Amino acid sequence: MNLLPRTAEEFSSAEYWERFFKKRGEKAFEWYGDYNKLCGVLHKYIKVQDKVLVVGCGNSELSEQMYDVGYKRLTNIDISETVVTHMNQRNAERRPGLTFQQVDATQTPYEEASYQAALDKGTLDAVASEEEGALARSMLTEVGRVLGVGGRYVCVTLAQESVVKLAVEHFVQLGWAVRLHCLQEETGNEEDSFALPVFVLVCTKFRQPMPAPILEMCLGEDGAPARLARVADLLSAVRERQAYAVLKKRLRTSTDAGSNLSLSLCHAKTGLPRYTLTVQDCPPGAKVPRSNQFAIFIVPQGSETAWLYSSAEGRRQLAASANFRRLVVAAMHRNQEYTDMQAVQSELSPMVMDLAPPGMPANQQVPFLSVGGDLGWREEYCVENVKGEDGELYRRLVFLSNAALVQSESRLVPSGSASSHKKRNKKKAKPTASCASLSVDSGFLCCAHHEVMVAGLAALGSARQRTKVDVPLSVLLVGLGGGGLPQFLRDFVPDATVEVVELDPVVMQVAKEWFGFRPDERLTVTLGDGLERICALEKGGDRLFDVVMFDVDNKDSTVGMSCPPAAFVEASILQKVCRLLTPRGVFILNLVCRDSALRKSVRERVSAAFPTVLSRKVEGEVNEVLLCSRGADVSSSDAAAAALTLPSLNRAAKSLQGALLRSGGNGTGSRPHIDVAELLKDLRVE
């Protein structure tokens, strides 16, 4: 049986409502909720002793329920003769004082100022559907006429924008006060409930029109009113609540691993964004423990734009690691103050269950997850000493824009002493020796990818018909960090000259002050942009390098590649690097990329520029080192000599190992702790 009108205009037609109630019969039709849902706000604005005009009553049980709790002065009007007859018959014996009259709400027979309240549940929404809204304006004008000073028009509505705008502007022009309540949706019946929230519009008549509009918005029946300056602001607030309700309905009735739904929570007083919440569901079929239904992950301050938290793919990886059915990623905003983790949890807890997955019990505890248990920070960098489980001390450089990443690390030894190769399982602890009496062990590479990059120098020997690598060697390294890698090259690779390009002079200062970095005639630093330096060298054409290394971090954490910056692996730059290499030259790239699609794209560009590419994954880390040879891209006379193969590389590894051991450490007293053959055994041909 179809009860819906064919056109919106039929909502305002008496003939339509006659047909509607004849077809529906005696069954009550409750627009937007019954007395139990509305009683809180109705009792707030309508006194029991008030004389109340119920506009467009239909066959709702609302008037009957209000009568039963003490409202005895109700006048119910409706345009449909059928429903009026039925309601009078239904209440003749049980409620003799409850009257129903067939009256057009736009032309009532009642005296001016004869009512203290007018109650409208859905009638305005129906009549405002008429084009131009003339019928709705006539009804509102009539309501204003029959209400006395201090009288209230209480309208239950779904708050369609055109409807609310019409009513609010009408009463603001008359100088009435306007307040809008957004009622909280009931939980537990999400499948059957409206997606949109129900609003109650309360317009109060004053003896003298108000000089300035009084516009207020309340959440719930008892929420504190928020004063708004313009009608447009009120409409915007309504849209926000409606969008949030639709979002909650969607989240409470379905899951979607690819949806990436998000919302912003704003400061109650300033209106500025305070939190951004993004919902990440696990994919269908994922094995999630029954107890792991729902969790909130707090992103550390300063890491909001990190790829892991700001990109869809990063959040999917984060959710997979957390292994919850639904993970809400909560990011804090700049220019906002947060006391501590407990305060953040207290702020977010009241609305957590709004975002819970379908079927989750309302009383189930929701865990808050974080990195390190604190809120993070936004300073520039820090240097910290840590103590390993082996009892040795290590020094770390951390850029606090990405505090989860150790930028550089060196082993510390008492000044003037050599050291041995030990395990490097580390934990934070207080140093056992004075920092002033410690120095950096330049022969010990703490970063595994640095060891692989050094071992990659064996490619220079494999690319020659002879396997000697202890010949003059020129290296261009982009990215200084703590200076451990370039110092190792200078101290242990015979006759190596190294030019380091570093963008940030602060990093240079930190390397000198805390990591014992000592430039000299064989190890120079060019302060400036690495890309500009590469372009200038390639354009000059008078300098070639045996090795070009990229070990530079990406400050733009919005992409899924933390090393190098995306511009460094553009096709044009890779071609310039290739032209900067000698015929036997090798390009060595430290690639740290979590985004699988981006990684594939980078690998394709590298392979297009360098015919021979070998790769080595670093165990337990995201890093992989690419060894790239010009191969057949050199002149035909050098092509055979430049061929890079795994067998020849293995032979050259022994030569490199011997050269490192014979170097003497440039007078440092240190020995190189590196096994070239072991590091190269897992190389793969791309």
Salt bridges, closest charged atoms under 4 A:
GLU10 OE2 - ARG6 NH2 3.31
GLU10 OE1 - ARG19 NH2 3.51
GLU30 OE1 - LYS121 NZ 2.66
GLU64 OE2 - ARG90 NE 2.85
GLU64 OE2 - ARG95 NH1 3.97
ASP68 OD2 - ARG95 NH2 2.91
GLU142 OE2 - ARG145 NH2 2.69
GLU161 OE1 - ARG239 NH1 2.83
GLU169 OE2 - LYS165 NZ 3.06
GLU185 OE1 - LYS248 NZ 3.22
GLU190 OE2 - ARG252 NE 3.58
GLU216 OE1 - ARG179 NH2 2.67
GLU216 OE2 - ARG227 NH2 3.04
ASP233 OD1 - ARG230 NH2 2.90
ASP256 OD2 - ARG250 NH2 3.92
ASP281 OD1 - ARG326 NE 2.57
GLU304 OE2 - ARG378 NH2 2.72
GLU313 OE1 - ARG316 NH2 3.30
GLU347 OE2 - ARG274 NE 2.79
ASP354 OD2 - LYS248 NZ 3.80
GLU384 OE2 - ARG396 NH1 3.53
GLU384 OE1 - LYS428 NZ 3.35
GLU392 OE2 - LYS422 NZ 3.21
GLU409 OE2 - ARG396 NE 3.37
GLU409 OE2 - LYS426 NZ 3.86
ASP441 OD2 - ARG411 NH2 3.24
GLU451 OE1 - ARG424 NH2 3.90
ASP470 OD2 - ARG662 NH2 3.18
ASP491 OD1 - ARG490 NE 2.46
GLU499 OE2 - ARG533 NE 2.74
GLU499 OE1 - ARG543 NH1 3.03
ASP520 OD2 - ARG490 NH1 2.77
GLU538 OE1 - LYS576 NZ 3.55
GLU538 OE2 - ARG579 NE 2.87
ASP546 OD1 - ARG584 NE 3.21
ASP551 OD1 - HIS449 NE2 3.26
ASP551 OD2 - HIS450 NE2 2.71
ASP553 OD1 - LYS555 NZ 3.18
GLU624 OE2 - ARG599 NE 2.56
GLU624 OE1 - ARG603 NH1 2.85
GLU678 OE2 - LYS681 NZ 2.92
GLU686 OE1 - ARG603 NH2 2.08
GLU686 OE2 - ARG684 NH2 3.48
